[in-house]
């Protein structure tokens, strides 16, 4: 027996992950028209529109949608935000990452099964221009580019006489692309991550602008906190996390679970046997020593940093591949060495000490860049754990919930009214 057009319409919306509002925009009709089709109020279904909806549903996979909240991973890097949100029951349905080497590492560690409805985009900007291409989702994750706002990035661009932050013609505008996606899809929750210096950039104007967009223009309830990674990994790395909920939620960053006591030390993530290629060459070691001495005489602290097994490292940066000077490991009777990419994976919390589970399919140079740009996974895990009950609450209160079919009957979720 053939499926009735109205029933097929509802099933296609379910498969495509579309709510009434996004389906209406896709098909260029009113919300009321979509509701009338679904309810069977005598509204005829345009066969061309039905075919278009079928194409979208086919592009997003077939079958029943797996359980759990759906999230998208923007400016994804190598997946440092994705893993914690999968651990609390989330399912990634859309990823965007422009760097091809990062995409290689991401794909190696998050392989998608055959028939998956996951979309892996390169440049997020075309999707920001047409956000309907991004599936409906419950949570938006984005480690949006920090270079325009970081101390190093600002200093370099000032020296070159180039604009930075929101005046930048490239990366500085990506926050606005992010805002367009949030404005269109109105996800119940989001998590944004950036460098600590975002708060101070341009005398605080950049951060004030971001907060204004999120709070006033997009009407989200927004909280933020700077989190240091030292309770979880042997590295001093401070990042700002910005959490937003569309509805009024009792979310409090003060409740973040941070391990007590002394944090881990470098010795816990170091390998006992390391390839000699990671030991600095004699020429490089002489250069770094001379560079540090020159700046010492000039009265500043520029130069390499040497660490032992009982120390906590400085922040790992994307430039680590050049000389490793910010984190050099002492070696008795020998010149110091760089961290290996595997040790960097542990330093960033992508795997535990002694593990080799995280796949590193790229060169050392690319691996250093990727880990230097990444988030500390256990710190994100703590934020995800704090968000988890509130994500569940927002889903229950979601006014644009995906359509669901139960025992052949279509159930429409309507906005809940607070008592």
C-alpha positions, 0 to 999 in steps of 0.5 A: 500500500502506498504511503499517503502524501500527508503521512509521507510529508511528516515522515520526510520532515522527521528524517530531514530533522526539520521543525515547522519553521525550517520546513516552511522556509525551505519550501517557501510557504508559511508556518500555517501551511505546514501545520495545515498539511500535517493536520490534514485540514484539506491543504493540497501538497504541491508535488514539487515541494514534496519532491524537494523535501524528499531530496533533503531527507535523503541527503540527511540519511534514512531510518529512525533518528538515533536517541540523544540530543543533536549538536553541530561542531563548528571550527571543529579543529581535531574534535576537542569539543565533540568528544565530551558532548558525545560522552553525555549523550550527544550525536554530532550531525554537522561538522565544519573545519576549513583546514584539510590536515585537521579534517584528516585527523578529525575523520581518523578519530571520528569515523562516520558509519555507512548511511550516517546523516552527518555532514562534514563541511569545509568552509562554514561561511557558505552555510552561514549565508544559507543556514538552512543547509545545516540540520536542526540541532539542540546544541551548537559548539564552536571554538571560533578562531582566536587568532584575531583576539590573541595577544600574539596575533594582535601584537603581530598584526599591530606590527604589520599595520594590519587590522585585527579583531572585528576590523579584520577582513578574514577571521575576525568576521567569522564570529558574525557568521557564527551569529547568523547560524545561531540567529537562524536555527535558535538552538536551545544551547551553545558553547563557545570557546576562545582565548582568555585575552578575548576579554581584554582585546581592544580595551574590552570592546571586542568582548562587549560586542560579542556579549551584546550580540549574544545577549541583546541581539540574539536574546540568549541567557549567557554565562562565561568563565575563564578556566585554567587547565592545570587541575586536569593536565600539566599545562597552564592554559587559560581559555574562556568558555561562553555558554548560552541558553535560549530559555531562562535556565538555572545554569551557574558556572560556579558549580563547575566541578574542578578537581581539588589538590595538586594537579598532574605533573609532566612526568605523568605524560612523558614517555621513557623512551623517545626517538633521538630526532626530538632532541634539539640539534647542537646548532638549535640549542646554541641559538636558543641559549644565545637568544635568551641571553640577549634578551636577559641582558635587555631586561626581559624574559624572552627565550626558551623554557626548560621543564622537568618531570615534576613541573607544569608546562607553559601553554602549548602553542601552534608555533611549537613545531618551529623550535619547541622553545616554550616547552623543552624537556630536560635530559640528563647528560644531553641537550633538551628535547621537544615533546613528541606529538603523542605527548602533546596529545596527552598534554591536551587531554586527548588521551590518558597517560600511557595510552596511544588511542588518539590517531595522529595520521599527519606529520609532526609539523601538522600535529604540533599545529593542531594540538597547539590550537586545540582545547584541553578535553578534560576541561571541556568535559567538566563544562559539558557535564555541567551543561548536561542536565540543563540541555535535557531541560531545554529539550523538554521545553523546546518549542521547535522540537523535531516531529516524531511519529508514535504508533503511526500518529504525528505528535507536534510539540508545542511551546511550554508555558512557564507557570 
